[in-house]
């Protein structure tokens, strides 16, 4: 069985150039193919042909979550593959990777930080109901034969909220190609020149899609009250900048190569309300940056507070965020922490993630073949 060649179908609806799930899927699929297996992608028209060069693409026409799931179900891709791994909530699959976490848990947490007007309008949101139906199908109704999560936090949520069997959930931490995030002095100098940073400036970087959930407004508030006026916030990713106003914030948009931003930065900040495991946080760590985040980010499970960054209890604790920013603005402290940061992230190369994921896929395929 270890030498069996698998035909793996991946599922991902939509595409964002700066999306962590898309970056991860590309790396995983590349690793699967390099290991001698076949990869195929089920997606929508949004996914560029140039961003999937490891196998066949099957494009579905439906855009909404539930319509996409319905269309995928009709295609019955199991007839053409050994194992179906979905990164999207669908009705059923062989393996579901819960990289986006648990929607019911996110909704519960979102209520804590929503304004009265936001709570009112969300009463009429049908999208949440559709996602919950799909989630229930996967977890409560056993639509997912196995589940992969990237944090203990998400595993606990699935078990607690849906009573899904814990022994069918595997924790596989995110991984990145570490060598891609190693920058020399010349690369850093060019990147800082691109952002028009002076040598004394402290660049705090926020990278995310879904700015509300990732806590951008809290990051902006913290920078606004930061007593160290050298601190400037740079925001990369998809969102609406018009909703956020500050003279100390610079919006970079969706970058084709976000590594330049990591190379220029001094600190990474993500005061997220809910994040199963932020891939951007791991990329920042791989770039040698201290990461300021919250316990609601599954990534916080793999770092130590005050050693590799700062872990906050609440995303809207602006005083604590300001304190963390000011603490990590100290050049000597960042330099002293760099070796510990690099040592810690060395355990999260993408090759380890691919190997663990492939082992699960082989087990699932073997189990299916024997039944």
C-alpha atoms as one frame of an Amber mdcrd trajectory, in Angstrom:
protein
   0.000   0.000   0.000   2.801   2.580   0.701   3.854   2.307  -2.969   0.353
   2.581  -4.394  -0.174   5.460  -6.805  -3.171   7.507  -5.730  -5.533   9.590
  -7.809  -6.336  12.459  -5.437  -9.164  14.904  -6.105  -8.935  18.216  -4.246
 -11.915  20.529  -3.774 -11.722  24.294  -3.268 -14.410  26.820  -4.209 -13.255
  30.264  -5.383  -9.793  31.777  -5.374  -7.876  34.596  -3.700  -4.315  35.452
  -4.670  -3.480  36.121  -1.005  -5.644  33.388   0.508  -3.878  31.075   2.933
  -6.001  28.085   1.880  -5.092  28.557  -1.772  -1.376  28.858  -0.989  -1.529
  25.763   1.182  -3.458  23.724  -1.402  -0.958  24.564  -4.128   1.927  23.467
  -1.909   0.151  20.282  -0.830  -0.798  19.288  -4.381   2.739  19.932  -5.596
   4.065  17.685  -2.840   1.528  14.963  -3.661   2.556  14.981  -7.331   6.271
  15.024  -6.486   5.636  11.923  -4.363   4.393  10.137  -7.494   0.641  10.557
  -7.225  -1.945  12.251  -9.455  -3.750  15.447  -8.456  -6.980  16.926  -9.762
  -8.816  20.082  -8.709 -12.563  20.708  -8.522 -13.113  24.464  -8.330 -14.874
  27.410  -9.971 -13.940  29.717 -12.838 -12.197  32.026 -10.351  -9.147  29.769
 -10.070  -6.549  30.851 -12.700  -5.203  28.164 -15.001  -1.679  29.399 -14.321
  -2.071  28.688 -10.593  -2.713  24.958 -11.028  -0.089  23.243 -13.132   0.008
  19.873 -11.391  -3.023  18.195 -12.930  -6.493  18.476 -14.412  -8.958  21.193
 -13.402 -12.706  20.548 -13.382 -14.607  23.821 -13.131 -18.023  23.912 -11.529
 -20.486  26.642 -12.485 -22.113  27.187  -9.093 -20.771  29.970  -6.881 -22.732
  29.768  -3.642 -21.581  27.266  -1.025 -24.638  25.033  -1.148 -25.055  25.159
  -4.936 -21.383  24.233  -5.330 -21.859  21.292  -2.973 -24.943  20.164  -4.901
 -23.115  20.306  -8.223 -20.122  18.428  -6.855 -22.409  15.726  -5.490 -23.915
  15.199  -8.953 -20.472  14.776 -10.510 -19.652  11.881  -8.177 -15.867  12.330
  -8.556 -15.203   9.155  -6.566 -15.676   7.254  -9.815 -12.548   8.928 -11.143
 -10.347   9.150  -8.066  -9.177   7.028  -5.163  -9.762   9.654  -2.528 -11.557
  12.993  -2.433 -10.015  15.579  -0.111 -12.148  18.681   0.289 -11.005  22.009
   1.667 -14.580  23.175   1.173 -17.726  22.334   3.107 -19.604  19.831   0.930
 -22.234  17.165   1.569 -19.773  14.309   1.804 -16.159  13.427   1.064 -13.482
  10.905   1.985 -11.383  13.447   3.873 -12.409  16.919   4.937  -9.651  19.342
   5.867 -11.255  21.835   8.250  -8.771  24.570   7.410 -11.465  27.233   7.767
 -12.438  25.949  11.192 -15.955  25.396  12.498 -18.568  27.855  11.268 -20.813
  27.412  14.292 -17.872  28.250  16.572 -17.078  31.330  14.472 -20.674  32.553
  14.635 -20.712  32.141  18.406 -17.509  34.128  18.739 -18.551  36.786  16.238
 -21.589  37.675  18.351 -19.291  38.814  21.150 -17.789  41.582  19.000 -20.703
  42.557  16.727 -22.504  45.886  16.926 -26.297  45.877  17.450 -26.787  46.855
  13.795 -24.580  43.986  12.609 -26.522  41.541  14.771 -29.792  42.810  13.270
 -28.774  42.481   9.622 -27.282  39.027  10.166 -30.736  37.736  11.078 -31.523
  37.849   7.342 -28.277  36.183   6.218 -29.168  32.907   4.474 -25.520  32.132
   3.721 -24.763  31.227   7.333 -27.680  28.801   7.394 -26.481  27.066   4.228
 -22.950  26.686   5.581 -24.271  25.250   8.837 -26.302  22.671   6.886 -23.190
  21.523   5.045 -21.162  21.485   8.232 -23.801  19.373   9.951 -23.772  16.963
   7.022 -20.013  16.501   7.327 -19.768  16.218  11.107 -23.112  15.326  12.692
 -24.272  13.062   9.827 -20.912  11.454   9.111 -20.493  12.869   5.600 -16.753
  13.116   6.179 -15.133   9.694   6.650 -12.066  11.334   8.181 -11.269  14.899
   9.223  -7.954  16.739   9.221  -7.587  19.809  11.428  -4.622  22.101  11.967
  -5.125  22.846  15.664  -6.320  21.261  18.880  -8.762  24.168  19.159 -10.656
  23.093  16.028 -10.625  19.419  16.978 -12.225  20.295  20.290 -14.888  22.405
  18.594 -15.890  19.619  16.201 -16.165  17.093  19.006 -17.993  19.435  21.392
 -20.413  21.005  18.928 -21.158  18.015  16.664 -20.129  14.916  18.648 -17.973
  13.766  15.757 -15.726  10.846  16.854 -12.409  12.200  18.126 -10.519   9.143
  16.840 -11.461  10.072  13.261  -9.869  13.527  13.555  -6.165  13.966  12.807
  -4.179  17.078  13.726  -1.821  18.024  10.902  -0.215  21.402  11.449   0.189
  23.825   8.562   3.506  23.967   6.780   5.343  26.368   4.484   8.414  26.035
   2.239  10.813  27.547   4.765  13.516  28.364   2.221  11.120  30.718   0.424
  10.980  32.975   3.480  14.690  33.430   4.134  15.741  36.957   3.161  19.211
  38.433   3.000  20.089  42.033   3.856  19.891  43.181   0.223  16.394  41.726
  -0.256  15.220  43.376   2.950  16.693  46.744   1.946  14.938  46.645  -1.437
  11.646  45.635   0.183  11.803  48.476   2.708  12.633  50.918  -0.080   9.519
  49.669  -1.932   7.416  50.585   1.111   9.298  53.891   1.497  10.424  52.974
   4.987  13.167  54.836   6.781  15.753  52.851   8.696  14.188  53.897  12.014
  10.611  53.039  10.996   8.937  49.990  12.568   6.774  48.183  10.024   3.921
  46.154  11.525   2.375  43.866   8.918  -1.187  42.496   8.728  -1.865  39.894
   6.010  -5.335  38.391   5.649  -8.484  37.899   3.635 -11.584  38.530   5.735
 -10.512  41.619   7.643 -13.392  41.663  10.101 -12.740  38.153  11.341  -8.983
  38.692  11.468  -9.341  41.792  13.667  -8.027  44.551  11.418  -9.980  47.264
  13.249  -8.301  46.252  16.506  -4.849  46.355  14.906  -5.559  49.848  13.565
  -6.829  51.054  16.939  -3.687  49.738  18.627  -1.376  51.469  16.149  -3.343
  54.700  16.529  -2.672  54.817  20.280   0.854  53.436  20.083   3.202  55.863
  21.827   6.088  54.857  19.595   5.358  57.028  16.568   7.801  55.059  14.426
   5.255  52.224  14.190   3.376  52.056  10.881   0.845  49.423   9.866   0.837
  47.808   6.413  -2.179  45.760   5.326  -1.991  43.159   2.549  -4.933  41.137
   1.304  -8.461  41.464  -0.004 -10.827  43.861   1.730 -12.430  47.290   1.567
  -9.955  49.978   2.739 -12.701  52.642   2.770 -14.086  51.111   5.958 -10.845
  51.841   7.785  -9.306  55.276   8.159  -5.942  56.085   9.710  -2.934  58.120
   8.690  -0.675  55.412  10.094  -2.112  52.601   7.949  -1.069  51.778   4.382
  -3.117  49.383   2.243  -1.101  47.275  -0.197  -3.969  45.361  -1.794  -3.675
  41.761  -2.989   0.010  41.213  -3.642   1.103  38.678  -6.280   4.093  37.924
  -4.054   3.500  38.761  -0.403   7.050  37.742   0.529   8.277  41.255  -0.207
   6.040  42.522   2.557   7.387  39.950   5.010  10.948  40.888   4.052  10.271
  44.568   4.789   8.390  44.040   8.041   9.600  44.062  11.639   6.493  42.701
  13.398   3.475  40.653  12.322   0.117  41.447  13.932  -3.124  39.472  13.645
  -5.547  40.120  16.538  -8.012  37.634  15.116 -11.479  36.971  16.506 -11.351
  33.433  15.106  -8.741  31.603  13.080  -8.218  27.814  13.032  -4.505  28.264
  12.225  -3.348  31.367  10.386  -1.071  30.405   7.502   0.090  34.024   7.269
   1.240  33.862  10.894   3.359  30.824  10.042   4.819  32.574   6.981   5.662
  35.559   9.170   7.366  33.302  11.702   9.326  31.670   8.877  10.439  35.187
   7.907  11.874  35.656  11.393   9.149  38.027  12.586   7.644  38.015  16.083
   3.905  37.342  15.814   1.302  39.216  17.858  -1.958  37.264  17.842  -4.728
  35.867  20.057  -5.595  32.549  21.683  -8.470  32.346  19.185  -5.809  31.651
  16.546  -4.906  27.946  16.517  -1.422  29.041  15.460  -0.911  30.294  19.033
  -0.628  26.641  20.103   2.781  26.323  18.437   4.481  29.447  19.841   5.436
  30.634  23.315   4.261  33.974  24.650   7.078  36.545  24.926   9.510  34.185
  23.172   8.202  34.037  19.592   5.738  36.919  19.846   2.784  37.827  22.047
  -0.452  35.890  22.670  -3.458  37.933  23.794  -6.597  36.646  25.465  -8.925
  39.084  23.658  -8.610  40.642  20.188 -10.188  43.927  21.289  -7.850  44.480
  24.238  -6.311  47.575  22.666  -4.106  48.327  25.664  -2.582  44.846  25.496
  -2.114  45.132  21.726  -0.411  48.493  22.139   1.839  47.052  24.828   2.845
  44.150  22.580   3.574  46.479  19.662   5.687  48.754  21.818   7.544  45.824
  23.371   8.432  44.284  20.009   9.382  47.680  18.582  12.615  47.328  20.535
  15.331  46.405  18.019  17.418  44.551  20.592  14.496  42.406  21.699  13.635
  41.381  18.148  17.265  40.525  17.404  17.552  38.443  20.575  14.363  36.520
  19.757  15.206  35.792  16.134  17.199  32.593  16.739  14.383  31.133  18.893
  11.834  32.071  16.228  13.822  30.390  13.449  14.389  27.287  15.567  10.685
  27.020  16.352   9.487  27.381  12.783  11.993  24.785  11.542   9.486  22.127
  12.661   6.848  23.339  10.193   8.287  22.800   6.737   5.631  21.940   4.167
   7.292  18.559   3.487   6.249  17.350   6.931   2.644  18.390   6.323   2.581
  16.656   2.931   4.006  13.447   4.379   1.431  13.337   7.209  -1.453  14.160
   4.868  -0.399  11.539   2.325  -0.262   8.905   5.039  -3.883   9.664   5.930
  -4.978   9.600   2.279  -3.305   6.225   1.763  -5.039   4.833   4.859  -8.431
   6.088   3.675  -7.907   4.700   0.160  -6.857   1.337   1.579  -9.902   1.244
   3.829 -12.223   2.047   0.917 -10.639  -0.630  -1.263 -11.174  -3.292   1.408
 -14.900  -2.568   1.833
